[in-house]
Amino acid sequence: MADDPKTLPKTLLVWEHPLSPYAQKVKIALREKGIPFEVRLPVGIGAGSTDDAFAAASPRREVPALEHGPVTIFDSRIIVDYIEDVWPTPSLLPADPVLRARGRMVEEAVDTQLEAIGWGLMELRVFKRGDDATRASIEAHAARQIAQFHAFLTRTLGDAPFFGGAAFLRADMAVISHLMGAARPAPETPLGAWVARCLARESVAITAKEAADSVAGMANVDAAVKAGLFKRQYRDHRLEWMLRCGGMEIVRDGIATDTIRFSTEIA
Ligand SMILES: N[C@@H](CCC(=O)N[C@@H](CS)C(=O)NCC(=O)O)C(=O)O
């Protein structure tokens, strides 16, 4: 018999990195629900963690992971589903089934394709992968793809104030987490106005500040990659994006220099 989540302590532990959009989604959801939580940064995240406590919560060694008493959960969508199941009010989902389905589609799209672009731009800009010509060519692909994504999101939002309809709900939490970094829309656009509405919420503002503070500590991380302290994870939609945009040499070089790795096999 599984533990009854309703009898477990209300305080949760979120394994996270402040820059992970998936972790941001989870923290915004918890903050919107008013559920207290602690955060922990896994030792060695970004290098292929060796932290056993973290691996027990997240066998794929990815953040976010949630600990609720003896219950451990990985993957942001499964975590937010769990939060919603255990603490159904206030609900993070709209009542209308069409809006719910639309929100789930938007979450799927941003969590896969849009996230890959933001991740890839970090590989170029922060981790300094590739030579100047390769970087310029991949940047051009990314700019075009981000413009396409903005158009898709703007169409989906339509005239509504939020992706959740009248209220800031789960789809908004998913999208804003991917639009606060490299893919941020111009403020004068409808999508930019939506970003401002999201940032006016305390849950988002706190989460955004945590991310901004953590960027400050990232100077010279490219040197840390070259010194073997970081080994960046190239997997699924991110790997596809790099190859799609012409980054085969970056992948080949990363394998040759042992500065990239693939997903962690669940053992
Ligand atoms: N599908 C997962 C994706 C989580 C994910 O990709 N997390 C990244 C950070 S954004 C990670 O922890 N990567 C492991 C690493 O870089 O070592 C979710 O929704 O939670």
PDBQT file of the ligand as one rigid body, heavy atoms in Angstrom, charges set to zero:
ROOT
HETATM    1  N1  LIG A 301      11.348  16.136 -18.650  1.00  0.00    +0.000 N 
HETATM    2  C1  LIG A 301      12.065  16.654 -17.514  1.00  0.00    +0.000 C 
HETATM    3  C2  LIG A 301      13.282  17.404 -18.012  1.00  0.00    +0.000 C 
HETATM    4  C3  LIG A 301      14.194  17.867 -16.871  1.00  0.00    +0.000 C 
HETATM    5  C4  LIG A 301      15.553  18.367 -17.368  1.00  0.00    +0.000 C 
HETATM    6  O1  LIG A 301      15.879  18.307 -18.541  1.00  0.00    +0.000 OA
HETATM    7  N2  LIG A 301      16.349  18.881 -16.435  1.00  0.00    +0.000 N 
HETATM    8  C5  LIG A 301      17.705  19.317 -16.755  1.00  0.00    +0.000 C 
HETATM    9  C6  LIG A 301      17.922  20.747 -16.311  1.00  0.00    +0.000 C 
HETATM   10  S1  LIG A 301      16.921  21.879 -17.239  1.00  0.00    +0.000 SA
HETATM   11  C7  LIG A 301      18.704  18.468 -15.974  1.00  0.00    +0.000 C 
HETATM   12  O2  LIG A 301      18.535  18.269 -14.796  1.00  0.00    +0.000 OA
HETATM   13  N3  LIG A 301      19.750  17.946 -16.645  1.00  0.00    +0.000 N 
HETATM   14  C8  LIG A 301      20.738  17.148 -15.986  1.00  0.00    +0.000 C 
HETATM   15  C9  LIG A 301      22.112  17.703 -16.074  1.00  0.00    +0.000 C 
HETATM   16  O3  LIG A 301      22.313  18.714 -16.780  1.00  0.00    +0.000 OA
HETATM   17  O4  LIG A 301      23.002  17.146 -15.426  1.00  0.00    +0.000 OA
HETATM   18  C10 LIG A 301      11.132  17.539 -16.685  1.00  0.00    +0.000 C 
HETATM   19  O5  LIG A 301      10.113  18.015 -17.208  1.00  0.00    +0.000 OA
HETATM   20  O6  LIG A 301      11.389  17.694 -15.481  1.00  0.00    +0.000 OA
ENDROOT
TORSDOF 0
